[in-house]
Amino acid sequence: MADSLIHPSAVIEEGARIGAGVRIGPFCVVGPKVRLADGVVLKSHVAIAGDTTIGAETVVFPFASIGEVPQDLKFRGEDVRLEIGARNRIREYVTMNPGTQGGGGITRIGDDGLFMAGCHVGHDCQLGDRVILVNNASLAGHCHLDDDVIVGGLSGVHQWVRIGRGAMIGAVTMVTADVIPYGLVQGPRGHLDGLNLVGLKRRGASRADIHELREMLDKLGAGSFRDTARALAGGDGGTMVRDVLDFILGPSDRSFLTPKPA
């Protein structure tokens, strides 16, 4: 705990491991199996429980509850974990749960994410880097979100859903099936609404890349995603097209969101 600053009202239970330069504000509670890496900041009134690791320079804002037992009636107190990467921003009233025995026993969150006020990350979720959950977005158990995914405010993602790299979920959307990489989904019962063009441009995608993705999406919309993806897999598509095809042909427990009806 070298150079760490811990408020006298904070409760740090015996066994917790606190890195260098950690700051723990008033009325925080840190459980005995918690590990806080160097430079972590707990603002105030933060509760960190369970076998939870928080990566370097992550900041947790007041009234967040991190690592408490999963919201799963099958949970019976087995040993499970929550791993949060570096430089995340976890805002007020966010909840993040560890895994369950039936889901692999671990929830993982990558680096450089932003989790706005009131968000929920359910048990056994696997999140990549630079993921953004906007206010009050919720992920049910076993969801997989790849790098650079944005989930809009007040949106919900059904359990076992996969969301591919760079996809965007609009506000107030219910996502009940897998979302292809770079896709845009919006509406009360979400449909695929083209490409996340803003996100693609921010990441430096060329016009040729975007044109190629649009052509592929038109072909996918004409039939079964998996059958069409198999037919396209032997082509000469670029890296982004390959990302989408590999995602569609990967293992999944859900169907895919398809383009909205004309």
Stockholm file with secondary structure:
# STOCKHOLM 1.0

chainA/1-262         MADSLIHPSAVIEEGARIGAGVRIGPFCVVGPKVRLADGVVLKSHVAIAGDTTIGAETVVFPFASIGEVPQDLKFRGEDVRLEIGARNRIREYVTMNPGTQGGGGITRIGDDGLFMAGCHVGHDCQLGDRVILVNNASLAGHCHLDDDVIVGGLSGVHQWVRIGRGAMIGAVTMVTADVIPYGLVQGPRGHLDGLNLVGLKRRGASRADIHELREMLDKLGAGSFRDTARALAGGDGGTMVRDVLDFILGPSDRSFLTPKPA
#=GR chainA/1-262 SS CTTCEECTTCEECTTCEECTTCEECTTCEECTTCEECTTCEECSSCEECSEEEECTTCEECTTCEESCCCSCTTCCSCCCEEEECSSCEECTTCEECCCCGGGTSEEEECSSCEECTTCEECTTCEECTTCEECTTCEECTTCEECTTCEECTTCEECTTCEECTTCEECSSCEECSBBCTTEEEETTBTEEEEECHHHHHHTTCCHHHHHHHHHHHHHHTTSCHHHHHHHHTTSCCCHHHHHHHHHHHSCCSSCBCCBCCC
#=GC SS_cons         CTTCEECTTCEECTTCEECTTCEECTTCEECTTCEECTTCEECSSCEECSEEEECTTCEECTTCEESCCCSCTTCCSCCCEEEECSSCEECTTCEECCCCGGGTSEEEECSSCEECTTCEECTTCEECTTCEECTTCEECTTCEECTTCEECTTCEECTTCEECTTCEECSSCEECSBBCTTEEEETTBTEEEEECHHHHHHTTCCHHHHHHHHHHHHHHTTSCHHHHHHHHTTSCCCHHHHHHHHHHHSCCSSCBCCBCCC
//
